[in-house]
């Protein structure tokens, strides 16, 4: 993989210089908060561990080992007990053909003690995030590194500490971790995030009119939620419908675009997203899946009375998704795969070449993901120049996923928003004429002197 144009090389060169300025600026962390959080987490983990040790599940596990205490953190011991002793059917295998005990598998089993174990693992992971901040800080400031040479898609990475790997799906974990990070005194964090960036860039590649129209005027996630959960009168303002829209977005639509298939999507939807809390959202959806592996009353009435039936239903949805709704994009994916098989490489619209051994999903995903990040990188470069030109006190301090993070002087908010929106939505499209789909950004801001956790959405106009 390499750059194949001078423009591509210049993008990386200028990007390194802009990100170096963000690295040098750094971010403040609250060491006292981190130490207190460590104490709280250790106490909570001990309580959860003791609840497992006192359970019937653990006692029977111990008996199966001739009263030798099991190590709850040993995947080998847990796998042997679940599959050999208890005779549970293997739900998933590891890459080496072993019997999986990963998070997805344990959630699928839905055993209370294993759910407790997953809570312990989540807390330990949060502690690991905070520990890297403590380890890498100098005088209470961290200077995360941003790399442009280590990811095959030509996206960026971060390390020492990894600023980009903050939990996002789990809101509680995200809040705990981000609460440790602060701007300069008298300043506030402003985060500018591209909306649907990768799917917009994908539409630029495939020129799928239906996909483009849905991005600009429709609601593909709402439409697919209607199909998946068989909801007649979908209303996004209804909490349960909005929840199922989010489930569809993250459990089906995005995975499909990244190359997942119906079986994984069915498991993800049923076990990760749709185990709704008892007493919530019962009007139409109820609890998606219970101990007997049956779906909610709502879906039973719709003829989906078991997980197997639900899986077959998702297979039909997948056939419709690619066979009818976005068939032009599906054809583009076939064409670029054929191009790769013929030439041994594919290129991105931003001047980069992807070659070597790649899967079918890699071939269609890499050019899209790379070009999407390059839109952000170009905007970050131009934003850095503009801040210097305008003599702003505000500074760009990093980027995470499709967002730019700014340490903002509150007095400069309106000017910063105006300049960055122009760069990120208009100037980048003038720079790259192949961007045929309009780009949009969303803005979130934290209170003055507030942590990165306390974000609220603000309107740009």
Beta strands, then each sheet from edge to edge (+ up, - down):
strand 1: 2-3
strand 2: 27-29
strand 3: 141-142
strand 4: 145-147
strand 5: 157-159
strand 6: 181-182
strand 7: 187-194
strand 8: 345-347
strand 9: 352-355
strand 10: 395-400
strand 11: 403-409
strand 12: 441-446
strand 13: 455-458
sheet 1: 1+ 9- 8+
sheet 2: 3+ 2- 6+
sheet 3: 4+ 5-
sheet 4: 10+ 11- 7+ 12- 13+
end
